Amino acid sequence: MEKIVEQGLLYDFYGELLTAHQRKVYEDVVFNDLSPSEIAGELGISRQGVHDLMKRCDKILEEYEAKLHLVAKFVKIRDMAREVEQLADECARTRDMALIEQIHGLAGKITGTL
């Protein structure tokens, strides 16, 4: 997974567990694309402080994911839902009963993953 997408997903799932200060810096770097120098000037801290805080936030978010696996489950369910969508489109065109069975099987996997 691309680093920026991974950071975004981790933040979406676990960002509220960071402190307000950590969230502000993380959002400025990841979502607002500000440089460490810009953030440092705005918050009155050093560039190195911004860099260290980002590394610490990345580590915290990755540790939550390692324990809870919420992002991995989300990605798996999203991929299965896309596959169901594709199969349903194909089924609508062909009226193939085998595809209907595949859809039912995937729906069961999605439900089981939840």
N, C-alpha and C positions, 0 to 999 in steps of 0.2 A: 504494500500500500504506500502511496506517495506520502512523504513526511508531513506535508502541510495538511493533507486530508486526515491522516492519522491523528495529528495534533487537534484538529477540529473536532473529530469524533470523541477523542478522549476528553476534551474540554466539555463537549455537550453532555456527556454522561457523568463526569466527575468534577466539573469546574466549580460547582457550588460547595465542594468540600475544601477548596482553597480559601485562604484569607482574602479579605477585600483588596488588600494591597497586591497580593499575588495575582488575583484575577485581573486587576487593572493593568499590571505590567504584561501579563500573558496575552490579554486581549489586544493591547497596543502592538505587541510584536506580531502575533499570529493573524489577527483579523484586520487591524488597522495598518499593518505593514510599516510601522514606524521603526526607525533605526534605534539601536541602543543609545546613541548620542542624543537623539531627540527626546527619548524617554527620560534619560538621565537628567537632561536640562530641565524638563518639565517637572520632575519629581524631586530634584535637588539631591540626586545620588550619583555615584560614579557609573561610567560605562561598564566597568568590571562588575559592579553591583547588579546591574541589569542582567548582564550575561550569567552571573552566578545564580540569580533568582530564576531565570529561565531554565537553567539546567536543573535546579532544585524542583521547579514546578513539573517539568517533564518527567523527572524521576518519580515524584509523588503520584502523578496521574498514571504512569506505567505500572507502579506498584498496586494501585487500586485495580487496574485491569487484570494484572497477574492473579489477584485474589478473587475477583468477582466475575471476570470474563463477560461483562455486559456488552462490550463493543463487539467481541467475537460472535456472540449470539445474535446480535443485531445484524451484522454483516451476513451471517449464515441465513437468517430468516429473510432478509432483503433479497438475497440471491435466489432463494427458493421461491419467493413470491414473484420475482421476475420470470422464473422458469414456468410457473403456473400460468402467468399472463401469456407467455409465448405459446404454451400448449393450448390454452383456451382459444387463442386466435386461430391456431391451426385447426383445432377441433371444429370451430365455427365454420371454417371453409370446407372441411372434408367430412364432417359427421362421423369421424373414426372412433369407434367404441374403445379401442386400445388407448387412444389418447385420453379419453374420459377416465379410464382406469388409472393412467399415470397422474392425472390431475388429482384424483381422489387420494392416491398414494402420497403425493407431495403435500397435499392439504393435511394429511395425517402427520407427516414429518414436521410440518410447521407447528401444528398444535402440540406435538410432543416436545418440541424445542422450547416452547413457551413454558 
